[in-house]
Amino acid sequence: MAYRLTRNAEKDLIGIYVGGVGELGEAVAEKYQAGLHRVFGFLSDFPYSARARAEISPPVRAHPYKSHIVVYIIEGQDILILGVRHGREDWQASDQLS
């Protein structure tokens, strides 16, 4: 499987990077982004590692990475990453995942 990012997920990554540079510096932000992309690769290899969240409509899967949650669905032979939300955020109610 491969992974793809929605436009909202791309915006999330940019926001995480810009915020990371501002708070912690470029080197830390780069390392965090690399870690997120490693998680995306892991999820594409093991897409069922996160359970389906049937209580959310439509059902999604959510996998943690440090202080963020990677929200995705399995779409054909790929995973589609809907968003990368902060763990303290009410991401389940977010309209940014569509």
Gaussian input, Z-matrix of N, CA and C with variables (Angstrom, degrees):
# hf/3-21g

backbone

0 1
 N
 C     1     B1
 C     2     B2     1     A1
 N     3     B3     2     A2     1     D1
 C     4     B4     3     A3     2     D2
 C     5     B5     4     A4     3     D3
 N     6     B6     5     A5     4     D4
 C     7     B7     6     A6     5     D5
 C     8     B8     7     A7     6     D6
 N     9     B9     8     A8     7     D7
 C    10    B10     9     A9     8     D8
 C    11    B11    10    A10     9     D9
 N    12    B12    11    A11    10    D10
 C    13    B13    12    A12    11    D11
 C    14    B14    13    A13    12    D12
 N    15    B15    14    A14    13    D13
 C    16    B16    15    A15    14    D14
 C    17    B17    16    A16    15    D15
 N    18    B18    17    A17    16    D16
 C    19    B19    18    A18    17    D17
 C    20    B20    19    A19    18    D18
 N    21    B21    20    A20    19    D19
 C    22    B22    21    A21    20    D20
 C    23    B23    22    A22    21    D21
 N    24    B24    23    A23    22    D22
 C    25    B25    24    A24    23    D23
 C    26    B26    25    A25    24    D24
 N    27    B27    26    A26    25    D25
 C    28    B28    27    A27    26    D26
 C    29    B29    28    A28    27    D27
 N    30    B30    29    A29    28    D28
 C    31    B31    30    A30    29    D29
 C    32    B32    31    A31    30    D30
 N    33    B33    32    A32    31    D31
 C    34    B34    33    A33    32    D32
 C    35    B35    34    A34    33    D33
 N    36    B36    35    A35    34    D34
 C    37    B37    36    A36    35    D35
 C    38    B38    37    A37    36    D36
 N    39    B39    38    A38    37    D37
 C    40    B40    39    A39    38    D38
 C    41    B41    40    A40    39    D39
 N    42    B42    41    A41    40    D40
 C    43    B43    42    A42    41    D41
 C    44    B44    43    A43    42    D42
 N    45    B45    44    A44    43    D43
 C    46    B46    45    A45    44    D44
 C    47    B47    46    A46    45    D45
 N    48    B48    47    A47    46    D46
 C    49    B49    48    A48    47    D47
 C    50    B50    49    A49    48    D48
 N    51    B51    50    A50    49    D49
 C    52    B52    51    A51    50    D50
 C    53    B53    52    A52    51    D51
 N    54    B54    53    A53    52    D52
 C    55    B55    54    A54    53    D53
 C    56    B56    55    A55    54    D54
 N    57    B57    56    A56    55    D55
 C    58    B58    57    A57    56    D56
 C    59    B59    58    A58    57    D57
 N    60    B60    59    A59    58    D58
 C    61    B61    60    A60    59    D59
 C    62    B62    61    A61    60    D60
 N    63    B63    62    A62    61    D61
 C    64    B64    63    A63    62    D62
 C    65    B65    64    A64    63    D63
 N    66    B66    65    A65    64    D64
 C    67    B67    66    A66    65    D65
 C    68    B68    67    A67    66    D66
 N    69    B69    68    A68    67    D67
 C    70    B70    69    A69    68    D68
 C    71    B71    70    A70    69    D69
 N    72    B72    71    A71    70    D70
 C    73    B73    72    A72    71    D71
 C    74    B74    73    A73    72    D72
 N    75    B75    74    A74    73    D73
 C    76    B76    75    A75    74    D74
 C    77    B77    76    A76    75    D75
 N    78    B78    77    A77    76    D76
 C    79    B79    78    A78    77    D77
 C    80    B80    79    A79    78    D78
 N    81    B81    80    A80    79    D79
 C    82    B82    81    A81    80    D80
 C    83    B83    82    A82    81    D81
 N    84    B84    83    A83    82    D82
 C    85    B85    84    A84    83    D83
 C    86    B86    85    A85    84    D84
 N    87    B87    86    A86    85    D85
 C    88    B88    87    A87    86    D86
 C    89    B89    88    A88    87    D87
 N    90    B90    89    A89    88    D88
 C    91    B91    90    A90    89    D89
 C    92    B92    91    A91    90    D90
 N    93    B93    92    A92    91    D91
 C    94    B94    93    A93    92    D92
 C    95    B95    94    A94    93    D93
 N    96    B96    95    A95    94    D94
 C    97    B97    96    A96    95    D95
 C    98    B98    97    A97    96    D96
 N    99    B99    98    A98    97    D97
 C   100   B100    99    A99    98    D98
 C   101   B101   100   A100    99    D99
 N   102   B102   101   A101   100   D100
 C   103   B103   102   A102   101   D101
 C   104   B104   103   A103   102   D102
 N   105   B105   104   A104   103   D103
 C   106   B106   105   A105   104   D104
 C   107   B107   106   A106   105   D105
 N   108   B108   107   A107   106   D106
 C   109   B109   108   A108   107   D107
 C   110   B110   109   A109   108   D108
 N   111   B111   110   A110   109   D109
 C   112   B112   111   A111   110   D110
 C   113   B113   112   A112   111   D111
 N   114   B114   113   A113   112   D112
 C   115   B115   114   A114   113   D113
 C   116   B116   115   A115   114   D114
 N   117   B117   116   A116   115   D115
 C   118   B118   117   A117   116   D116
 C   119   B119   118   A118   117   D117
 N   120   B120   119   A119   118   D118
 C   121   B121   120   A120   119   D119
 C   122   B122   121   A121   120   D120
 N   123   B123   122   A122   121   D121
 C   124   B124   123   A123   122   D122
 C   125   B125   124   A124   123   D123
 N   126   B126   125   A125   124   D124
 C   127   B127   126   A126   125   D125
 C   128   B128   127   A127   126   D126
 N   129   B129   128   A128   127   D127
 C   130   B130   129   A129   128   D128
 C   131   B131   130   A130   129   D129
 N   132   B132   131   A131   130   D130
 C   133   B133   132   A132   131   D131
 C   134   B134   133   A133   132   D132
 N   135   B135   134   A134   133   D133
 C   136   B136   135   A135   134   D134
 C   137   B137   136   A136   135   D135
 N   138   B138   137   A137   136   D136
 C   139   B139   138   A138   137   D137
 C   140   B140   139   A139   138   D138
 N   141   B141   140   A140   139   D139
 C   142   B142   141   A141   140   D140
 C   143   B143   142   A142   141   D141
 N   144   B144   143   A143   142   D142
 C   145   B145   144   A144   143   D143
 C   146   B146   145   A145   144   D144
 N   147   B147   146   A146   145   D145
 C   148   B148   147   A147   146   D146
 C   149   B149   148   A148   147   D147
 N   150   B150   149   A149   148   D148
 C   151   B151   150   A150   149   D149
 C   152   B152   151   A151   150   D150
 N   153   B153   152   A152   151   D151
 C   154   B154   153   A153   152   D152
 C   155   B155   154   A154   153   D153
 N   156   B156   155   A155   154   D154
 C   157   B157   156   A156   155   D155
 C   158   B158   157   A157   156   D156
 N   159   B159   158   A158   157   D157
 C   160   B160   159   A159   158   D158
 C   161   B161   160   A160   159   D159
 N   162   B162   161   A161   160   D160
 C   163   B163   162   A162   161   D161
 C   164   B164   163   A163   162   D162
 N   165   B165   164   A164   163   D163
 C   166   B166   165   A165   164   D164
 C   167   B167   166   A166   165   D165
 N   168   B168   167   A167   166   D166
 C   169   B169   168   A168   167   D167
 C   170   B170   169   A169   168   D168
 N   171   B171   170   A170   169   D169
 C   172   B172   171   A171   170   D170
 C   173   B173   172   A172   171   D171
 N   174   B174   173   A173   172   D172
 C   175   B175   174   A174   173   D173
 C   176   B176   175   A175   174   D174
 N   177   B177   176   A176   175   D175
 C   178   B178   177   A177   176   D176
 C   179   B179   178   A178   177   D177
 N   180   B180   179   A179   178   D178
 C   181   B181   180   A180   179   D179
 C   182   B182   181   A181   180   D180
 N   183   B183   182   A182   181   D181
 C   184   B184   183   A183   182   D182
 C   185   B185   184   A184   183   D183
 N   186   B186   185   A185   184   D184
 C   187   B187   186   A186   185   D185
 C   188   B188   187   A187   186   D186
 N   189   B189   188   A188   187   D187
 C   190   B190   189   A189   188   D188
 C   191   B191   190   A190   189   D189
 N   192   B192   191   A191   190   D190
 C   193   B193   192   A192   191   D191
 C   194   B194   193   A193   192   D192
 N   195   B195   194   A194   193   D193
 C   196   B196   195   A195   194   D194
 C   197   B197   196   A196   195   D195
 N   198   B198   197   A197   196   D196
 C   199   B199   198   A198   197   D197
 C   200   B200   199   A199   198   D198
 N   201   B201   200   A200   199   D199
 C   202   B202   201   A201   200   D200
 C   203   B203   202   A202   201   D201
 N   204   B204   203   A203   202   D202
 C   205   B205   204   A204   203   D203
 C   206   B206   205   A205   204   D204
 N   207   B207   206   A206   205   D205
 C   208   B208   207   A207   206   D206
 C   209   B209   208   A208   207   D207
 N   210   B210   209   A209   208   D208
 C   211   B211   210   A210   209   D209
 C   212   B212   211   A211   210   D210
 N   213   B213   212   A212   211   D211
 C   214   B214   213   A213   212   D212
 C   215   B215   214   A214   213   D213
 N   216   B216   215   A215   214   D214
 C   217   B217   216   A216   215   D215
 C   218   B218   217   A217   216   D216
 N   219   B219   218   A218   217   D217
 C   220   B220   219   A219   218   D218
 C   221   B221   220   A220   219   D219
 N   222   B222   221   A221   220   D220
 C   223   B223   222   A222   221   D221
 C   224   B224   223   A223   222   D222
 N   225   B225   224   A224   223   D223
 C   226   B226   225   A225   224   D224
 C   227   B227   226   A226   225   D225
 N   228   B228   227   A227   226   D226
 C   229   B229   228   A228   227   D227
 C   230   B230   229   A229   228   D228
 N   231   B231   230   A230   229   D229
 C   232   B232   231   A231   230   D230
 C   233   B233   232   A232   231   D231
 N   234   B234   233   A233   232   D232
 C   235   B235   234   A234   233   D233
 C   236   B236   235   A235   234   D234
 N   237   B237   236   A236   235   D235
 C   238   B238   237   A237   236   D236
 C   239   B239   238   A238   237   D237
 N   240   B240   239   A239   238   D238
 C   241   B241   240   A240   239   D239
 C   242   B242   241   A241   240   D240
 N   243   B243   242   A242   241   D241
 C   244   B244   243   A243   242   D242
 C   245   B245   244   A244   243   D243
 N   246   B246   245   A245   244   D244
 C   247   B247   246   A246   245   D245
 C   248   B248   247   A247   246   D246
 N   249   B249   248   A248   247   D247
 C   250   B250   249   A249   248   D248
 C   251   B251   250   A250   249   D249
 N   252   B252   251   A251   250   D250
 C   253   B253   252   A252   251   D251
 C   254   B254   253   A253   252   D252
 N   255   B255   254   A254   253   D253
 C   256   B256   255   A255   254   D254
 C   257   B257   256   A256   255   D255
 N   258   B258   257   A257   256   D256
 C   259   B259   258   A258   257   D257
 C   260   B260   259   A259   258   D258
 N   261   B261   260   A260   259   D259
 C   262   B262   261   A261   260   D260
 C   263   B263   262   A262   261   D261
 N   264   B264   263   A263   262   D262
 C   265   B265   264   A264   263   D263
 C   266   B266   265   A265   264   D264
 N   267   B267   266   A266   265   D265
 C   268   B268   267   A267   266   D266
 C   269   B269   268   A268   267   D267
 N   270   B270   269   A269   268   D268
 C   271   B271   270   A270   269   D269
 C   272   B272   271   A271   270   D270
 N   273   B273   272   A272   271   D271
 C   274   B274   273   A273   272   D272
 C   275   B275   274   A274   273   D273
 N   276   B276   275   A275   274   D274
 C   277   B277   276   A276   275   D275
 C   278   B278   277   A277   276   D276
 N   279   B279   278   A278   277   D277
 C   280   B280   279   A279   278   D278
 C   281   B281   280   A280   279   D279
 N   282   B282   281   A281   280   D280
 C   283   B283   282   A282   281   D281
 C   284   B284   283   A283   282   D282
 N   285   B285   284   A284   283   D283
 C   286   B286   285   A285   284   D284
 C   287   B287   286   A286   285   D285
 N   288   B288   287   A287   286   D286
 C   289   B289   288   A288   287   D287
 C   290   B290   289   A289   288   D288
 N   291   B291   290   A290   289   D289
 C   292   B292   291   A291   290   D290
 C   293   B293   292   A292   291   D291

   B1=1.4605
   B2=1.5263
   B3=1.2994
   B4=1.4572
   B5=1.5308
   B6=1.3257
   B7=1.4607
   B8=1.5180
   B9=1.3304
   B10=1.4520
   B11=1.5239
   B12=1.3078
   B13=1.4627
   B14=1.5243
   B15=1.3196
   B16=1.4599
   B17=1.5230
   B18=1.3146
   B19=1.4680
   B20=1.5353
   B21=1.3424
   B22=1.4643
   B23=1.5224
   B24=1.3337
   B25=1.4626
   B26=1.5259
   B27=1.3317
   B28=1.4643
   B29=1.5258
   B30=1.3311
   B31=1.4710
   B32=1.5265
   B33=1.3343
   B34=1.4651
   B35=1.5236
   B36=1.3348
   B37=1.4661
   B38=1.5228
   B39=1.3200
   B40=1.4667
   B41=1.5205
   B42=1.3308
   B43=1.4626
   B44=1.5156
   B45=1.3290
   B46=1.4667
   B47=1.5237
   B48=1.3267
   B49=1.4643
   B50=1.5289
   B51=1.3215
   B52=1.4677
   B53=1.5263
   B54=1.3274
   B55=1.4641
   B56=1.5126
   B57=1.3278
   B58=1.4588
   B59=1.5117
   B60=1.3318
   B61=1.4661
   B62=1.5207
   B63=1.3250
   B64=1.4609
   B65=1.5147
   B66=1.3250
   B67=1.4621
   B68=1.5208
   B69=1.3344
   B70=1.4651
   B71=1.5198
   B72=1.3189
   B73=1.4565
   B74=1.5194
   B75=1.3271
   B76=1.4588
   B77=1.5235
   B78=1.3168
   B79=1.4730
   B80=1.5267
   B81=1.3216
   B82=1.4669
   B83=1.5298
   B84=1.3301
   B85=1.4668
   B86=1.5252
   B87=1.3266
   B88=1.4727
   B89=1.5281
   B90=1.3221
   B91=1.4632
   B92=1.5316
   B93=1.3254
   B94=1.4656
   B95=1.5272
   B96=1.3367
   B97=1.4669
   B98=1.5276
   B99=1.3233
   B100=1.4671
   B101=1.5249
   B102=1.3230
   B103=1.4631
   B104=1.5189
   B105=1.3171
   B106=1.4670
   B107=1.5278
   B108=1.3114
   B109=1.4654
   B110=1.5277
   B111=1.3252
   B112=1.4730
   B113=1.5277
   B114=1.3303
   B115=1.4691
   B116=1.5292
   B117=1.3239
   B118=1.4665
   B119=1.5297
   B120=1.3273
   B121=1.4592
   B122=1.5148
   B123=1.3419
   B124=1.4654
   B125=1.5227
   B126=1.3277
   B127=1.4640
   B128=1.5262
   B129=1.3197
   B130=1.4664
   B131=1.5251
   B132=1.3381
   B133=1.4690
   B134=1.5266
   B135=1.3269
   B136=1.4685
   B137=1.5325
   B138=1.3206
   B139=1.4678
   B140=1.5198
   B141=1.3249
   B142=1.4617
   B143=1.5255
   B144=1.3268
   B145=1.4664
   B146=1.5281
   B147=1.3109
   B148=1.4694
   B149=1.5253
   B150=1.3074
   B151=1.4614
   B152=1.5274
   B153=1.3103
   B154=1.4595
   B155=1.5238
   B156=1.3133
   B157=1.4600
   B158=1.5258
   B159=1.3313
   B160=1.4654
   B161=1.5263
   B162=1.3329
   B163=1.4649
   B164=1.5231
   B165=1.3255
   B166=1.4575
   B167=1.5235
   B168=1.3098
   B169=1.4571
   B170=1.5243
   B171=1.3169
   B172=1.4639
   B173=1.5280
   B174=1.3309
   B175=1.4657
   B176=1.5288
   B177=1.3213
   B178=1.4643
   B179=1.5211
   B180=1.3045
   B181=1.4611
   B182=1.5193
   B183=1.3277
   B184=1.4624
   B185=1.5185
   B186=1.3340
   B187=1.4610
   B188=1.5268
   B189=1.3375
   B190=1.4633
   B191=1.5271
   B192=1.3158
   B193=1.4646
   B194=1.5224
   B195=1.3124
   B196=1.4694
   B197=1.5257
   B198=1.3338
   B199=1.4667
   B200=1.5298
   B201=1.3231
   B202=1.4591
   B203=1.5270
   B204=1.3237
   B205=1.4598
   B206=1.5297
   B207=1.3167
   B208=1.4639
   B209=1.5292
   B210=1.3176
   B211=1.4615
   B212=1.5282
   B213=1.3423
   B214=1.4593
   B215=1.5206
   B216=1.3186
   B217=1.4589
   B218=1.5261
   B219=1.3171
   B220=1.4581
   B221=1.5192
   B222=1.3233
   B223=1.4616
   B224=1.5266
   B225=1.3106
   B226=1.4621
   B227=1.5216
   B228=1.3111
   B229=1.4628
   B230=1.5257
   B231=1.3181
   B232=1.4648
   B233=1.5207
   B234=1.3256
   B235=1.4556
   B236=1.5223
   B237=1.3042
   B238=1.4525
   B239=1.5168
   B240=1.3095
   B241=1.4608
   B242=1.5221
   B243=1.3283
   B244=1.4608
   B245=1.5153
   B246=1.3232
   B247=1.4503
   B248=1.5094
   B249=1.3234
   B250=1.4627
   B251=1.5210
   B252=1.3258
   B253=1.4600
   B254=1.5204
   B255=1.3125
   B256=1.4612
   B257=1.5248
   B258=1.3107
   B259=1.4553
   B260=1.5145
   B261=1.3338
   B262=1.4657
   B263=1.5242
   B264=1.2985
   B265=1.4593
   B266=1.5338
   B267=1.3051
   B268=1.4649
   B269=1.5258
   B270=1.3247
   B271=1.4632
   B272=1.5231
   B273=1.3298
   B274=1.4632
   B275=1.5233
   B276=1.3172
   B277=1.4595
   B278=1.5270
   B279=1.3195
   B280=1.4576
   B281=1.5212
   B282=1.3294
   B283=1.4630
   B284=1.5259
   B285=1.3228
   B286=1.4620
   B287=1.5202
   B288=1.3251
   B289=1.4602
   B290=1.5189
   B291=1.2999
   B292=1.4644
   B293=1.5104
   A1=109.46
   A2=114.38
   A3=121.41
   A4=107.36
   A5=116.36
   A6=118.77
   A7=109.73
   A8=113.29
   A9=121.59
   A10=107.82
   A11=116.01
   A12=122.01
   A13=109.85
   A14=116.32
   A15=119.50
   A16=108.07
   A17=115.16
   A18=119.80
   A19=110.14
   A20=116.60
   A21=119.69
   A22=111.36
   A23=117.37
   A24=120.30
   A25=110.41
   A26=117.07
   A27=120.42
   A28=110.68
   A29=116.57
   A30=120.60
   A31=110.66
   A32=116.42
   A33=119.94
   A34=110.53
   A35=116.95
   A36=120.74
   A37=111.51
   A38=116.63
   A39=119.94
   A40=109.97
   A41=116.80
   A42=120.50
   A43=112.59
   A44=116.62
   A45=120.79
   A46=109.74
   A47=116.49
   A48=120.48
   A49=111.26
   A50=116.67
   A51=120.71
   A52=110.46
   A53=116.68
   A54=119.98
   A55=112.06
   A56=116.57
   A57=120.83
   A58=112.49
   A59=116.56
   A60=119.98
   A61=109.65
   A62=116.41
   A63=120.42
   A64=113.64
   A65=117.29
   A66=121.03
   A67=113.72
   A68=116.84
   A69=119.64
   A70=114.63
   A71=117.26
   A72=120.61
   A73=112.54
   A74=114.09
   A75=120.68
   A76=112.91
   A77=117.67
   A78=120.14
   A79=111.26
   A80=116.82
   A81=120.67
   A82=109.89
   A83=117.03
   A84=120.67
   A85=110.93
   A86=116.84
   A87=120.89
   A88=110.76
   A89=116.30
   A90=120.77
   A91=110.50
   A92=116.80
   A93=120.83
   A94=110.35
   A95=116.94
   A96=120.54
   A97=111.00
   A98=116.54
   A99=120.29
   A100=110.32
   A101=116.61
   A102=120.85
   A103=112.02
   A104=116.74
   A105=120.00
   A106=110.75
   A107=116.77
   A108=119.46
   A109=111.60
   A110=117.60
   A111=119.72
   A112=110.22
   A113=116.81
   A114=120.76
   A115=110.02
   A116=117.71
   A117=120.22
   A118=109.87
   A119=116.74
   A120=120.70
   A121=112.08
   A122=116.19
   A123=120.63
   A124=110.37
   A125=116.08
   A126=120.17
   A127=111.68
   A128=117.31
   A129=118.49
   A130=110.83
   A131=117.20
   A132=120.83
   A133=112.41
   A134=116.23
   A135=122.25
   A136=109.37
   A137=117.55
   A138=120.48
   A139=114.80
   A140=117.25
   A141=119.91
   A142=112.33
   A143=117.42
   A144=119.66
   A145=112.06
   A146=117.67
   A147=121.47
   A148=107.58
   A149=115.84
   A150=119.22
   A151=110.44
   A152=114.96
   A153=120.40
   A154=108.36
   A155=116.38
   A156=122.18
   A157=108.38
   A158=115.66
   A159=122.00
   A160=112.42
   A161=116.96
   A162=119.64
   A163=112.03
   A164=116.84
   A165=122.15
   A166=107.39
   A167=116.40
   A168=119.88
   A169=109.58
   A170=117.77
   A171=127.24
   A172=110.39
   A173=117.37
   A174=120.67
   A175=112.01
   A176=115.46
   A177=122.60
   A178=108.15
   A179=115.77
   A180=122.22
   A181=106.84
   A182=116.28
   A183=120.75
   A184=109.31
   A185=115.66
   A186=121.95
   A187=108.48
   A188=117.79
   A189=119.57
   A190=112.81
   A191=115.35
   A192=122.77
   A193=106.74
   A194=115.96
   A195=123.12
   A196=109.29
   A197=118.81
   A198=119.08
   A199=112.76
   A200=117.80
   A201=121.08
   A202=111.94
   A203=114.95
   A204=123.35
   A205=107.43
   A206=116.12
   A207=121.18
   A208=106.86
   A209=116.10
   A210=122.20
   A211=107.57
   A212=115.76
   A213=119.04
   A214=111.57
   A215=114.01
   A216=121.94
   A217=107.86
   A218=115.34
   A219=120.83
   A220=106.24
   A221=115.27
   A222=120.70
   A223=108.03
   A224=116.07
   A225=120.22
   A226=110.21
   A227=116.37
   A228=121.77
   A229=112.54
   A230=117.75
   A231=122.11
   A232=110.64
   A233=114.67
   A234=118.72
   A235=107.04
   A236=114.79
   A237=122.06
   A238=107.24
   A239=116.09
   A240=121.04
   A241=107.43
   A242=114.24
   A243=121.26
   A244=112.09
   A245=116.30
   A246=119.72
   A247=111.40
   A248=114.44
   A249=122.27
   A250=104.94
   A251=115.78
   A252=121.44
   A253=110.63
   A254=115.89
   A255=120.07
   A256=109.07
   A257=116.13
   A258=121.26
   A259=114.42
   A260=117.84
   A261=120.26
   A262=112.48
   A263=116.16
   A264=121.66
   A265=109.78
   A266=116.92
   A267=120.92
   A268=107.92
   A269=115.56
   A270=121.05
   A271=112.22
   A272=117.38
   A273=120.19
   A274=111.61
   A275=116.62
   A276=121.18
   A277=111.89
   A278=116.90
   A279=121.13
   A280=111.62
   A281=115.93
   A282=119.64
   A283=110.66
   A284=116.70
   A285=121.93
   A286=112.68
   A287=117.99
   A288=120.39
   A289=112.71
   A290=118.16
   A291=118.85
   A292=111.27
   D1=153.93
   D2=174.08
   D3=-116.59
   D4=171.03
   D5=175.03
   D6=-120.33
   D7=148.99
   D8=175.47
   D9=-129.92
   D10=153.41
   D11=179.70
   D12=-112.81
   D13=137.07
   D14=170.61
   D15=-74.55
   D16=167.14
   D17=176.68
   D18=-59.82
   D19=-39.04
   D20=178.29
   D21=-63.73
   D22=-39.27
   D23=177.91
   D24=-64.88
   D25=-40.02
   D26=177.01
   D27=-61.80
   D28=-42.19
   D29=177.22
   D30=-62.59
   D31=-40.58
   D32=177.67
   D33=-59.41
   D34=-46.10
   D35=-179.03
   D36=-62.10
   D37=-40.72
   D38=177.83
   D39=-62.92
   D40=-45.40
   D41=179.08
   D42=-61.72
   D43=-40.82
   D44=178.38
   D45=-64.10
   D46=-42.64
   D47=-179.46
   D48=-65.13
   D49=-50.30
   D50=-178.65
   D51=-61.04
   D52=-44.43
   D53=177.53
   D54=-63.06
   D55=-39.80
   D56=178.80
   D57=-64.78
   D58=-41.78
   D59=177.70
   D60=-62.04
   D61=-44.92
   D62=-178.70
   D63=-64.53
   D64=-37.25
   D65=-176.09
   D66=-91.44
   D67=-36.90
   D68=-169.33
   D69=-125.38
   D70=-10.90
   D71=179.84
   D72=103.34
   D73=161.26
   D74=-174.54
   D75=-64.01
   D76=-41.14
   D77=-177.22
   D78=-61.97
   D79=-42.68
   D80=-179.92
   D81=-68.12
   D82=-41.62
   D83=179.31
   D84=-62.67
   D85=-40.98
   D86=178.03
   D87=-63.25
   D88=-43.05
   D89=-179.59
   D90=-64.22
   D91=-40.67
   D92=179.68
   D93=-64.99
   D94=-43.16
   D95=177.80
   D96=-61.36
   D97=-42.49
   D98=178.27
   D99=-61.28
   D100=-40.09
   D101=177.53
   D102=-63.44
   D103=-41.37
   D104=176.94
   D105=-61.44
   D106=-42.90
   D107=-179.91
   D108=-67.82
   D109=-31.25
   D110=173.20
   D111=-64.66
   D112=-40.85
   D113=177.19
   D114=-63.46
   D115=-41.35
   D116=177.23
   D117=-58.65
   D118=-42.97
   D119=177.65
   D120=-63.34
   D121=-42.83
   D122=177.13
   D123=-58.94
   D124=-46.20
   D125=-178.62
   D126=-65.74
   D127=-32.97
   D128=177.09
   D129=-70.15
   D130=-30.36
   D131=175.98
   D132=-78.63
   D133=-33.97
   D134=-176.89
   D135=-130.56
   D136=68.28
   D137=-172.27
   D138=-64.60
   D139=-21.35
   D140=-178.66
   D141=-94.38
   D142=12.69
   D143=-179.48
   D144=-68.80
   D145=-23.59
   D146=173.60
   D147=-106.74
   D148=136.74
   D149=-177.84
   D150=-72.26
   D151=153.81
   D152=175.11
   D153=-70.56
   D154=130.96
   D155=179.67
   D156=-93.12
   D157=82.63
   D158=-175.57
   D159=-66.44
   D160=-19.81
   D161=179.67
   D162=-74.30
   D163=-9.69
   D164=177.94
   D165=-103.28
   D166=137.65
   D167=-179.01
   D168=-115.26
   D169=122.55
   D170=-6.39
   D171=-73.04
   D172=158.40
   D173=-178.76
   D174=-59.90
   D175=139.13
   D176=177.77
   D177=-132.82
   D178=173.17
   D179=172.39
   D180=-116.89
   D181=147.34
   D182=-177.55
   D183=-135.91
   D184=126.14
   D185=-177.76
   D186=-125.15
   D187=129.16
   D188=-178.30
   D189=-77.72
   D190=147.17
   D191=167.31
   D192=-141.33
   D193=109.41
   D194=-178.15
   D195=49.08
   D196=-116.57
   D197=-176.53
   D198=-95.27
   D199=11.74
   D200=-179.08
   D201=-121.90
   D202=164.08
   D203=177.71
   D204=-121.46
   D205=125.19
   D206=175.56
   D207=-91.42
   D208=117.66
   D209=-177.81
   D210=-105.52
   D211=126.38
   D212=-174.83
   D213=-149.46
   D214=167.36
   D215=172.58
   D216=-130.47
   D217=158.63
   D218=173.04
   D219=-93.38
   D220=125.73
   D221=-175.68
   D222=-130.60
   D223=101.19
   D224=-176.61
   D225=65.13
   D226=-123.57
   D227=179.84
   D228=-95.46
   D229=5.95
   D230=-177.27
   D231=-122.83
   D232=168.93
   D233=166.29
   D234=-109.24
   D235=143.31
   D236=178.29
   D237=-112.09
   D238=115.22
   D239=-179.82
   D240=-84.80
   D241=116.53
   D242=-175.92
   D243=-83.98
   D244=-31.66
   D245=-178.58
   D246=-174.70
   D247=162.84
   D248=174.31
   D249=-127.97
   D250=100.65
   D251=-171.08
   D252=-108.56
   D253=153.37
   D254=177.78
   D255=-69.06
   D256=141.18
   D257=-176.68
   D258=-61.89
   D259=-26.09
   D260=179.51
   D261=-87.24
   D262=-6.53
   D263=-179.96
   D264=-80.98
   D265=151.83
   D266=174.44
   D267=-83.17
   D268=70.34
   D269=-174.90
   D270=-66.69
   D271=-23.99
   D272=-179.58
   D273=-66.50
   D274=-28.81
   D275=-179.70
   D276=-93.99
   D277=-1.01
   D278=-174.69
   D279=-72.38
   D280=132.66
   D281=173.97
   D282=-85.55
   D283=2.69
   D284=179.72
   D285=-79.35
   D286=-2.95
   D287=-176.42
   D288=-97.99
   D289=8.03
   D290=-179.00
   D291=-98.30

